[in-house]
């Protein structure tokens, strides 16, 4: 019997599902299947690496935005954070390992593929991810975001990476390096010029042997520090007690670290810990304790008098300004905050909302008289938190080590000198000047100070180390014989903040 058309030629249900659907539908279904094989955290991590590399984004800003956009839960957000920070922090080391595994220079690998390989290498060498999962997810990620034809290349390179231990890779790096310094720089994932600058700064203190500890601290994820601004209704010990979770009987915040305003987050979301304190908006803020101490060094170098005029010359984004605003309010002093970028000036305004009526925020070039309110304006205290290389914050901004170059320094140091000269011209007799950089590079620290003193005989350098020891909550190991103070991540748990204090004699 001959089959009817409906019986013999009509598509069977299973065949419809497999191959006879329209091509466009098959493509969409395949895309959904592929999407399901890649964790959303890895997609977010890749997008942030691309933002950092292609758009010069800052990871600490791009990552939260991408996490919110993808609606990641706490676990996936933590995974994305670890992948991003690890891949950026260890980029120099991973790139060399990838080169050795691929027998190809990193510069000859497509940028998208290289980011996939960096994420895979971090999972294989620094996380508890199973090797097969790290490789398979990386291969699928490559197919999704980069050249699918290179998926086999990614598979082969990462399998080669996973076959050797960290110790074996470090040995191979050392054997292929041109010098011990080149080997150390690659193993510690610091550009060679940065490593030499850090060593020079430590050598000035007689502490060159601490270089390994410093490099390790740069590569460790720091705990989140917060500042409880002066004038709040509670002190840091009370804030610690208020943050105790009654169910877990553990405090979310600890009154620890060198700053008397400092709290450290034990874990979790800082915004949630801050909200749990139920204090006025702005009373508690995320801020490195080195930054807190830099502001306090100026406000507490000596007892302020009511009616003093204070100036934060390079105020953005406003962390130190917030501390100075609270200190000035308690002292009955006035604070003016200047920031050359209007966008960052808006950040400063938000940072001092609690003292909005007492702080004047303006936006001018700090070398111009307009920043001070006119050529005759004089201030009793001026903070020059100068633009710098940012080499002191590498643990919090891991991408910074790959962005800065030695060629950047002459322009930065010239700007620092010009800002200092302008500030000195507007410093009242007997007034105090604080020069601060988030950098230990000698060109931006002691060299800048010594040049300033030669140009400005009316200045006398004060003992910033004595001031910090008096202000700090705990004993501070401040090495060397200079009057300026250099904070360090490995020694003080802060950014590598440099602080020098001066008084105008006439």
LINDA-V597522 format. One line per field, one symbol per residue. ss: DSSP state (~ for helix, > for strand, _ for the rest). psi: psi as a letter, one per 20 degrees, with the letter a starting at -180 (. if undefined). burial: # if it has 9 or more other ideal C-beta (glycine too) atoms within 8 Angstrom, else .. Layout:
BEGIN
ss: ???
psi: ???
burial: ???
END
This chain:
BEGIN
ss: ____~~~~____~~~~~~____~~~~~~~~~~~~~~~__~~~~~~~~~~~~~~~~___~~~~~~~~~~~~___~~~~~~~~~~~~~~~~_~~~~~~~~~~~~___~~~__~~~~~~~~~~~~~~~~____~~~~~~~~~~~~~~~__~~~~~~~~~~~~~~~___~~~~~~~~~~~___~~~~~~~~____~~~~~~~~~~~~~___~~~~~~~~~~~______>>>>_______~~~~~~~_>>____>>_>>_______>>>>____~~~~~~~~______>>>__~~~~~~~~~~~_________>>>>______~~~~~~~~~~~~~__>>>>>___~~~~~~~~~~_~~~___>>>>______~~~~______>>>>>>>_____~~~______~~~~__~~~~~~~~~~~~~~~~~~~~_>>>>>>>>>>>____~~~_~~~~~~~~~~___>>>>_~~~~~~~~_____________>>__~~~~_____>>>>>>>__
psi: ppqrhhghiqpqghhhhgijqqhhghgghhgggghhipqhhhgggghghgggghjkqphighghghgghilqrgghghgggggghghggjggghhhggghhilpqhijpphghhhghggghghhiirjpqghgggghhghgghgibohijhhggggghhhgiiqrgghghghgghiqirhghgggghjlpqhhgghggggghhhikkhijgghggghhjqpqqpqqpoqqiriqrhgghghhjpohgikqphqpnrrhpiipqpphraphhghghhhlrqpihpqppqhhgghgghhghjhrpqqpjqpqpohmhqijghggghggghghikrqppppphphghhhhgghhkhhkhiipoprorpiiqhhhijriipqqhpppnnqpahjiikhhhmhihhihqqhihgghghgggghggggghhjpqpirpppppqmpjphhiehggghgghhhmiiqpprnhghghhhhqhrppnorrirhrpoqqhhhikrrmpppqqqpph.
burial: ..............##....#....#..#....#...#.#############....#.#..##..##..#.#...##.########################...#..#..##############.#.....############.#...##.##########......##.###..#...############.############.#..##.#######..#..#####..#.#.#..##.####.....###.#.###.######...#.###.##.#..####.###############..#...#########.############.#.########...##.###.#####..##.####.#...###....##########.###############.#...##..##.##########.###..############.######.###..#..#.##.##.###.##...#.#.#..#######.##############..
END
